[in-house]
Amino acid sequence: MLVAPRYRRPLLFLVLVISLIQGVGLSGLKVDFELEALFPQHDPDLAFYQKKLTPFSSDESFLVLGLPCPQGVFNSETLPALEKLRAALQEVSWVRRAHAITDLSYFTVDPFFRVTEHAFTHLTDPATFLPDSIFLASYPDVEEKFIAASGLGTAIYLNLAAVPAGKDRQAFLATLEKLCTQHGFPVYHLSGALDMETTYEQKIQQELILLSSLSLMFIVVVLWSYFRSFSGVLLPLLIILLAVSWTLGTLSFFGGSLNTLTVLTPSIIAIVSLSDVIHLMNRFQEELVLGEGIASALHLALGDIGKAIFLTSLTTAFGFLSLGYADIRPFVEFGLFTALGVFYAWFLTIFLLPLFLNRFLRLRPASHPRADHLQAFIKRAYGWVKNRPRLILLFTSLLILAAVLGMMRLQVNAYLFDELKADDAYSQSLQFFEEEFSGIRPLTIYLDRKDGAHLMQPDSWEKLDSLEQYLWENYEIRSFYALTTQVKRLNRALQNGHPKAFRIPSSATRVELITQVMDTIYDQLGMRSILTRDYKTGLIEAKLSDPGSAIITQRNEALEQYMGKLFPSGQYEVRLTGQAHIWDKSNFIITRNLGWGLLTALGLVALLMGLLFRSGSMLFIALVPNLLPLLGVAGLMGWLGIGLNLSTAIIFTIAFGIAVDDTIHFLSRFRSELKKGQGGAIAIKRTYMSTGKAILLTSILLVFGFGLLLFSSFQTTFRSGLFISLALGLAVIADLFLLPILLKGWSNRSI
């Protein structure tokens, strides 16, 4: 029903005020990326990590600069250039210390605890480069940090005095690029929180511009090709832009930000708004073609599909709100504000768009060949469904079988840093450190001596040494750093730096000496990062190539069993922790929780259908065509070996919430035809011929609309676009081919 004339000006004033307020919020919208925001906020492992690892935290920030050296490292060109670059980096205001092999040294300790440093490299004498490289190789605990596995690369470690932000961060990174290029290292790679945050924030901004631009062009092309008038484009476009701006403004007002998930919100709201607009204007166009005036056509269109659009908005919102089960802030924000945006789109489409069309539309959209082609296809499709129900049911059964077999192969599996595509510069940097250095996946183990003793004792050292050997042999680590690493280094230093002395000391005298040296130079050794000052609590840090969380979970189970035997519970508390461990758990938790969220959305939609149609069998009829696309996507993921994780678990709830819309439109029209006194077969045919065209059209638009997300460089966005488009394609096939067959067995009953 059109808004009554006396309410039109208040409505326009209300829309104007809301738009101005939301514009203020939109101007303050921020871009943010924080890895810990993706952790489950009420998880005990996160609480343990935040509490127990605080004593090992450092105010310092580190950035690793990886430098490919095609000619090798130890030669007369690379080493001098490397030292000049290191010295130049040392002068950068944000850098406290720049470490490279050119200033690297080992030390020896005499019986009087006097420390003497010895350089690993001698830059003034090229004849020593080969012996220096051989000697450095005898120090594997040092070489692995500075020399690439292939020998064709090196690393500089930057200890930052402070973490630059905003424009300072951009200037700092630009300085790094300039210095690397000037000193003969045009190709370089960065690893560190600063670079990760900068890269992701830049990518989010680029994604917003790219996806918004593509969505806008897509919407304009669709509206123009369908309505062929400026008013037919501008009026719906205004509704869509208002829905998007209101959503983002609300997001900003409530403290939300654009992140790797909420950057999807503008595109999704635009696509959902377009679907609402097309459904309304398609029905409006039908009445115009029949000769109705604009006001009458709008009144009839709203009366016919207004309730259906509200129901579809409600079910779509259910899908997004179910993301709240994730208990992860970006997911909750994404689900909540996108659901709110869906209702903004509904409100503006139902109340404001008809007002605009009634006031400003001057040209009547006419039937054109493209619409005739759609109608002809719908007519042929109906004949095919009517004449081949058994074939359709057989095909459906085979699809379900293939999907179930594929689902049996599904597993929760995620990689730490696979959010960006492989050809992205940041991904290539990660790949460089993955292949050439110790890998990008950290392993952190917390160890606490509970029996009143401390870790600076031979029995603890021996257990730690046994754990290290286990990790090298069974966990496939590529580096190890713990208390025993420094103990071995001190033992080596007390024996004139001899490489073979890098081991746990066996004599009581040597143990006593190492303990005394440790007390004396605790801070100089940087022990705070792995051992508390009372020597009772420590960390074991290791790194490895990332094989995926599924394999890591298996390794962790075996590791925990081994540690339980090695460290008696009465004497020690030993526990896996760290960001990587919590990240793996996050993927498991969100997959489980979103599974419950999807079941909740299914239950709400089933309840809604039951209340609307007052029939238990209609629950089955309404849900089956929308469960099949989910089964198909899950089965395909299983066959392709794509795991369930943070970036794929959201696909199912979003796809279901949107896919069920077409079913509701179909069933609502079917119900309307039955209420007019039509028989079951006639009601199905008239519903198919009328609503089928709108369903096919909007589904095509939704598939192509979500297909725009394939241009994203974020894997979450890319996979969402790919699998949601696939699910929507399967959904329209189920609605047009399976749903009418299901309704046949129910056709003689009134809803």
Secondary structure, DSSP 8 states (H G I E B T S, - for coil): ----HHHHHHHHHHHHHHHHHHHHHHHT--B---GGGGS-TT-HHHHHHHHHTGGG--S-EEEEEEEE-TT-SSSTTHHHHHHHHHHHHHTSTTEEEEE-GGG-EEEEE-TT--EEEEES--TT-GGGHHHHHHHHHT-HHHHHHHB-TTSSEEEEEEEESS---HHHHHHHHHHHHHHHHHTT--S-EEESHHHHHHHHHHHHHHHHHHHHHHHHHHHHHHHHHHH-SHHHHHHHHHHHHHHHHHHHHHHHHTT--B-TTGGGHHHHHHHHHHHHHHHHHHHHHHHHHTT--HHHHHHHHHHHHHHHHHHHHHHHHHHHHGGGGG--HHHHHHHHHHHHHHHHHHHIIIIIHHHHHHHH--S-----HHHHHHHHHHHHHHHHHHH-HHHHHHHHHHHHHHHHHHHTT--B---TT-SB-TTSHHHHHHHHHHHHSS-SEEEEEEEEE-SS--SSSHHHHHHHHHHHHHIIIII--SEEESHHHHHHHHHHHTTTT-GGG-S---SHHHHHHHHHHHHHSTTTTTGGGTB-TTSSEEEEEEEE----HHHHHHHHHHHHHHHHHHS-TTTEEEEEESHHHHHHHHHHHHHHHHHHHHHHHHHHHHHHHHHHH--HHHHHHHHHHHHHHHHHHHHHHHHHT--BSTTTTHHHHHHHHHHHHHHHHHHHHHHHHHHTT--HHHHHHHHHHHHHHHHHHHHHHHHHHHHGGGG-SBHHHHHHHHHHHHHHHHHHHIIIIIHHHHHHTTTTS--
